[in-house]
Structures are given as C-alpha cells and as structure tokens.
Amino acid sequence: MADEIHISSLIIHARPADCPAVRRAITAMSGAEVHAATAAGKLVVTLETGNESDIAARLTDINALPGVVSAVLVFHQFEPATATANDTERHTWTSPAVS
C-alpha cells in the first residue's frame, strides 16, 4: 500500500481527428480518468497515483500518444494515504496562470 495518494489534473491538447483514440488510450491507463473533451481536441484528465514518479511516467506516456500535441500538469495535491475527512493538512501545487 502506498504511503501517499497523489491527485493531479492535466490539460491535454490533441489533434481533433485523433481525440477519440487519445481519450480511449488515456481511459485505459491505470488511475486515469477523462472528465471532459471538446471537438477541438482539448481534454481534462485526472490522475490518481501513489507517488510523483507515477505522475511523471503517465504524463510522458500521454505525451507520446499518437495525436497528442501537448499534455500539461495544472494541479497536484498529495496527502497521506491514511488521511481522513478530518485531516486539514494538504499539500497542493497549482500551475501559475498562463495568459
């Protein structure tokens, strides 16, 4: 069992024609969930992993998918795997705003 749980959000930009295949490939990855996708090829994805190395590996895998133009980490939070709803200490990283 992992000592931590890591939740991260990604924004993926894929070529519109490849978006359905990219979505299927990401959905097949362990701990990955596609929450939204547009006809223009933008996808919102969350990852649930046991450590930061797994986040980096999945991000690399997603970037390598045919049709993916870019994949960017926009949010990362981790806490002990034994955290309860009463725990208040959270560790969060959010990407700076991009204009």
N, C-alpha and C positions, 0 to 999 in steps of 0.2 A: 504494500500500500504506500502511495506517495505521501510525503510529509506535508506537501503544499498542494493547493489547487490553483491553477492559473487560468484566468478567463481573459481572452483578448478578442478585439474586434479588428477586422480587416476590411478595407475597401479594395475591391478588385475591378479592374477595367479590362474587359475582353472585347475582341472583335465581335460585333453584333451577330454575325453568322455563326460564330463558334460558341456563343454564350450558352446555348442549351447543353452542349457537350462539356463545357467548363463546369457548369452547375452540377451535372451528374458526377463528374470526377471529384469535385470538392465534397459533395454529399457522401460519396463512398469512402472518404477519408475518416479514420477514427477520430472522434471528438470534434468534427467539423459540422457546422450547420449553416445553410444559406437561408437568410431571413428575408431577403428581397433581391429582386433582379429586374432590370429595366430592359426594354427593347434596344436601348442604346449600348447595352453591354456592361452596365455597372451592377456590381453585386455587393451586398452587405453580408459578411460572414463572421461568425464567432467560432472561436476555438476553445476547447476545454482540455487542458493538458496538465501533466504532473510537474513540469519544470520548464524553464526558459529555453533549454536546448530543443525541446519538442516543438515549441513555437517557431523557433528559427528553422527547424527542419521542415515543418509544414509550409511555412512561408516560402522556402526555397522550392519545395515540391510544387506549390501552386504557381509560382513564377515560371516554372519550367513546363507547365501545361501548354500544349498547342493552342494558340488563340489568345493567351493571356498577354496583354500589353503591359500591365503593371499590377502589383499587389503590395499594399501598404498597410503596415500596422498603425492603427489610430488610437487604440486603447489597450491597456494591460493592467489587470488587477490580480493580486495574489494574496492568499491568506492560508493559515494552517488548515490542513485537511480536516482537522477536528473542530474547526470553528463552528460556533452555534449562532443562532439568531441574536443572542445577547452580546456577542463579541462586538466591540466597537472599533478595534484597531484594524485598519485596512491599509493596504499598500497599493497605490494606484499611480499609473503613468498614463498621461494623455498627450497625444501629439499636439504640438503647437498649431495654432490656426494657420492655414495656408490661404493666401488671397489670390 
